[in-house]
Amino acid sequence: EVINYSEGMCLLLSGCVQVKSFEADVVESLGYKGAIAAADELKGLLDGSKLAGSRKGLAPEQQALFSNLPQVLGAAADALGVAYSNVRPEVQSAALPVKAGASPTLPSLTLTPALLDAARALLGLAHSCIARSQTLSSLNPGVQPQLQQLAAAALSGPLAAAQQQLAAVGSELLSPAGVQWGLGTEVQQPGLGLRAALAAAAALDALQQAAAIEGLTAVVVLRLAEGPAPEPAPAEQQQQQQQDGKENKKKEK
């Protein structure tokens, strides 16, 4: 929900999306379950705004980065829901005391893949944040170098590190020891689920930084589009000073 709100505000500030692309009949035809709820939240933020769809001249591939956001958000929401449904019973069972004579509990068959899928979806959303930031900054040459530098730092820093963690755990999961589940070979991979959880946490951290960069870019672009605030005319300044003086006298009395 926090990410949906953050992305909605970025869309609102950038003016790069038409509200029509978030209509229920449009999103439902795409077949993504989580995208419907995400589109509904985004549409609620954009309805009635004069900024929505105000930016013209975007190429089709640039426009798609903004109009396809419900699908990216929906995929992340669905993946997180699956991960939660796998993590919850693991936590609950770990809190129970071990009974005498019970056989060792095998690691969950679905826990690690669910966490890795969540990490992959979060990284996909992070990359889309950076791509939208780069698109917005390219439309404003005056601030493009600084904003592009922030995006490049995110790509080479937290995003790259999270991708390496995801790839390392994923390759181990698909190794012979990982696929021969239940045959005793899983003892060769202690803590694989924990490392998958750490990979998901790293992906979430990378997403938070990417979303912050996108938000900053959207605000900068909006301020540039608005231009400097107009200075009041001399007559208006004098009238305002007189009005302020009258109000001050009333307060003194």
Contacts in CASP RR format, 6 or more apart in sequence:
PFRMAT RR
TARGET T0000
AUTHOR 0000-0000-0000
METHOD contacts of the structure
MODEL  1
EVINYSEGMCLLLSGCVQVKSFEADVVESLGYKGAIAAADELKGLLDGSK
LAGSRKGLAPEQQALFSNLPQVLGAAADALGVAYSNVRPEVQSAALPVKA
GASPTLPSLTLTPALLDAARALLGLAHSCIARSQTLSSLNPGVQPQLQQL
AAAALSGPLAAAQQQLAAVGSELLSPAGVQWGLGTEVQQPGLGLRAALAA
AAALDALQQAAAIEGLTAVVVLRLAEGPAPEPAPAEQQQQQQQDGKENKK
KEK
1 41 0 8 1.000
3 73 0 8 1.000
3 76 0 8 1.000
3 125 0 8 1.000
3 207 0 8 1.000
3 211 0 8 1.000
4 38 0 8 1.000
4 41 0 8 1.000
4 42 0 8 1.000
4 73 0 8 1.000
5 41 0 8 1.000
5 45 0 8 1.000
6 211 0 8 1.000
6 215 0 8 1.000
7 42 0 8 1.000
7 69 0 8 1.000
7 73 0 8 1.000
7 129 0 8 1.000
7 211 0 8 1.000
7 214 0 8 1.000
8 41 0 8 1.000
8 42 0 8 1.000
8 45 0 8 1.000
8 46 0 8 1.000
9 45 0 8 1.000
9 215 0 8 1.000
9 218 0 8 1.000
10 132 0 8 1.000
10 211 0 8 1.000
10 214 0 8 1.000
10 215 0 8 1.000
10 218 0 8 1.000
11 17 0 8 1.000
11 42 0 8 1.000
11 45 0 8 1.000
11 46 0 8 1.000
11 52 0 8 1.000
11 66 0 8 1.000
11 69 0 8 1.000
12 45 0 8 1.000
12 46 0 8 1.000
12 49 0 8 1.000
12 51 0 8 1.000
12 52 0 8 1.000
13 51 0 8 1.000
13 215 0 8 1.000
13 218 0 8 1.000
13 219 0 8 1.000
13 221 0 8 1.000
13 222 0 8 1.000
14 55 0 8 1.000
14 66 0 8 1.000
14 132 0 8 1.000
14 136 0 8 1.000
14 218 0 8 1.000
14 221 0 8 1.000
14 222 0 8 1.000
15 51 0 8 1.000
15 52 0 8 1.000
15 53 0 8 1.000
15 54 0 8 1.000
15 55 0 8 1.000
16 53 0 8 1.000
16 55 0 8 1.000
16 58 0 8 1.000
16 62 0 8 1.000
16 63 0 8 1.000
16 66 0 8 1.000
16 132 0 8 1.000
16 135 0 8 1.000
16 136 0 8 1.000
17 46 0 8 1.000
17 52 0 8 1.000
17 53 0 8 1.000
17 63 0 8 1.000
17 66 0 8 1.000
17 67 0 8 1.000
17 69 0 8 1.000
18 52 0 8 1.000
18 53 0 8 1.000
18 67 0 8 1.000
19 43 0 8 1.000
19 46 0 8 1.000
19 47 0 8 1.000
19 52 0 8 1.000
19 53 0 8 1.000
20 26 0 8 1.000
21 67 0 8 1.000
22 39 0 8 1.000
22 40 0 8 1.000
22 42 0 8 1.000
22 43 0 8 1.000
22 46 0 8 1.000
22 70 0 8 1.000
23 39 0 8 1.000
23 43 0 8 1.000
24 36 0 8 1.000
24 39 0 8 1.000
24 40 0 8 1.000
26 39 0 8 1.000
27 35 0 8 1.000
27 36 0 8 1.000
27 39 0 8 1.000
27 70 0 8 1.000
28 36 0 8 1.000
30 71 0 8 1.000
32 70 0 8 1.000
32 71 0 8 1.000
32 74 0 8 1.000
32 75 0 8 1.000
32 78 0 8 1.000
33 74 0 8 1.000
33 78 0 8 1.000
34 70 0 8 1.000
34 73 0 8 1.000
34 74 0 8 1.000
34 75 0 8 1.000
34 77 0 8 1.000
34 78 0 8 1.000
35 70 0 8 1.000
35 71 0 8 1.000
35 73 0 8 1.000
35 74 0 8 1.000
35 75 0 8 1.000
36 70 0 8 1.000
37 74 0 8 1.000
37 77 0 8 1.000
38 69 0 8 1.000
38 70 0 8 1.000
38 73 0 8 1.000
38 74 0 8 1.000
38 77 0 8 1.000
39 70 0 8 1.000
42 69 0 8 1.000
42 70 0 8 1.000
42 73 0 8 1.000
46 52 0 8 1.000
51 222 0 8 1.000
55 139 0 8 1.000
58 66 0 8 1.000
58 135 0 8 1.000
62 135 0 8 1.000
65 128 0 8 1.000
65 131 0 8 1.000
65 132 0 8 1.000
65 135 0 8 1.000
66 132 0 8 1.000
69 128 0 8 1.000
72 124 0 8 1.000
72 125 0 8 1.000
72 128 0 8 1.000
73 125 0 8 1.000
75 121 0 8 1.000
75 125 0 8 1.000
76 118 0 8 1.000
76 121 0 8 1.000
76 122 0 8 1.000
76 124 0 8 1.000
76 125 0 8 1.000
78 121 0 8 1.000
79 114 0 8 1.000
79 117 0 8 1.000
79 118 0 8 1.000
79 120 0 8 1.000
79 121 0 8 1.000
79 122 0 8 1.000
80 118 0 8 1.000
80 121 0 8 1.000
80 122 0 8 1.000
81 118 0 8 1.000
82 114 0 8 1.000
82 117 0 8 1.000
82 118 0 8 1.000
83 114 0 8 1.000
83 115 0 8 1.000
83 117 0 8 1.000
83 118 0 8 1.000
83 200 0 8 1.000
85 114 0 8 1.000
86 108 0 8 1.000
86 110 0 8 1.000
86 111 0 8 1.000
86 114 0 8 1.000
86 115 0 8 1.000
87 111 0 8 1.000
87 114 0 8 1.000
87 115 0 8 1.000
87 197 0 8 1.000
90 108 0 8 1.000
90 111 0 8 1.000
93 105 0 8 1.000
106 181 0 8 1.000
106 182 0 8 1.000
106 186 0 8 1.000
107 181 0 8 1.000
107 186 0 8 1.000
107 189 0 8 1.000
107 191 0 8 1.000
107 192 0 8 1.000
107 193 0 8 1.000
109 181 0 8 1.000
111 193 0 8 1.000
111 196 0 8 1.000
112 169 0 8 1.000
112 173 0 8 1.000
112 192 0 8 1.000
112 193 0 8 1.000
112 196 0 8 1.000
113 173 0 8 1.000
115 193 0 8 1.000
115 196 0 8 1.000
115 197 0 8 1.000
115 199 0 8 1.000
115 200 0 8 1.000
116 166 0 8 1.000
116 169 0 8 1.000
116 170 0 8 1.000
116 173 0 8 1.000
116 196 0 8 1.000
116 199 0 8 1.000
116 200 0 8 1.000
118 200 0 8 1.000
118 203 0 8 1.000
119 162 0 8 1.000
119 165 0 8 1.000
119 166 0 8 1.000
119 196 0 8 1.000
119 199 0 8 1.000
119 200 0 8 1.000
119 202 0 8 1.000
119 203 0 8 1.000
120 166 0 8 1.000
120 203 0 8 1.000
122 200 0 8 1.000
122 203 0 8 1.000
122 204 0 8 1.000
122 206 0 8 1.000
122 207 0 8 1.000
123 159 0 8 1.000
123 162 0 8 1.000
123 163 0 8 1.000
123 166 0 8 1.000
123 203 0 8 1.000
123 206 0 8 1.000
123 207 0 8 1.000
125 207 0 8 1.000
125 210 0 8 1.000
126 154 0 8 1.000
126 159 0 8 1.000
126 162 0 8 1.000
126 203 0 8 1.000
126 206 0 8 1.000
126 207 0 8 1.000
126 209 0 8 1.000
126 210 0 8 1.000
126 211 0 8 1.000
127 159 0 8 1.000
127 210 0 8 1.000
129 207 0 8 1.000
129 210 0 8 1.000
129 211 0 8 1.000
129 213 0 8 1.000
129 214 0 8 1.000
130 151 0 8 1.000
130 154 0 8 1.000
130 155 0 8 1.000
130 159 0 8 1.000
130 210 0 8 1.000
130 213 0 8 1.000
130 214 0 8 1.000
132 214 0 8 1.000
132 217 0 8 1.000
133 147 0 8 1.000
133 150 0 8 1.000
133 151 0 8 1.000
133 210 0 8 1.000
133 213 0 8 1.000
133 214 0 8 1.000
133 215 0 8 1.000
133 217 0 8 1.000
134 147 0 8 1.000
134 148 0 8 1.000
134 151 0 8 1.000
136 147 0 8 1.000
136 214 0 8 1.000
136 217 0 8 1.000
136 218 0 8 1.000
136 221 0 8 1.000
137 143 0 8 1.000
137 144 0 8 1.000
137 147 0 8 1.000
137 148 0 8 1.000
137 151 0 8 1.000
137 217 0 8 1.000
137 221 0 8 1.000
138 144 0 8 1.000
138 148 0 8 1.000
139 221 0 8 1.000
140 147 0 8 1.000
140 220 0 8 1.000
140 221 0 8 1.000
140 224 0 8 1.000
143 220 0 8 1.000
143 224 0 8 1.000
147 213 0 8 1.000
147 216 0 8 1.000
147 217 0 8 1.000
147 220 0 8 1.000
150 213 0 8 1.000
150 216 0 8 1.000
150 217 0 8 1.000
151 213 0 8 1.000
154 206 0 8 1.000
154 209 0 8 1.000
154 210 0 8 1.000
154 213 0 8 1.000
158 202 0 8 1.000
158 205 0 8 1.000
158 206 0 8 1.000
158 209 0 8 1.000
159 206 0 8 1.000
159 210 0 8 1.000
161 202 0 8 1.000
161 206 0 8 1.000
162 199 0 8 1.000
162 202 0 8 1.000
162 203 0 8 1.000
162 205 0 8 1.000
162 206 0 8 1.000
165 195 0 8 1.000
165 198 0 8 1.000
165 199 0 8 1.000
165 202 0 8 1.000
166 199 0 8 1.000
166 202 0 8 1.000
166 203 0 8 1.000
168 195 0 8 1.000
168 199 0 8 1.000
169 192 0 8 1.000
169 193 0 8 1.000
169 195 0 8 1.000
169 196 0 8 1.000
169 199 0 8 1.000
170 196 0 8 1.000
172 178 0 8 1.000
172 189 0 8 1.000
172 192 0 8 1.000
172 195 0 8 1.000
173 192 0 8 1.000
173 196 0 8 1.000
176 185 0 8 1.000
177 185 0 8 1.000
177 186 0 8 1.000
177 188 0 8 1.000
177 189 0 8 1.000
178 185 0 8 1.000
178 186 0 8 1.000
178 189 0 8 1.000
178 192 0 8 1.000
180 186 0 8 1.000
232 240 0 8 1.000
END
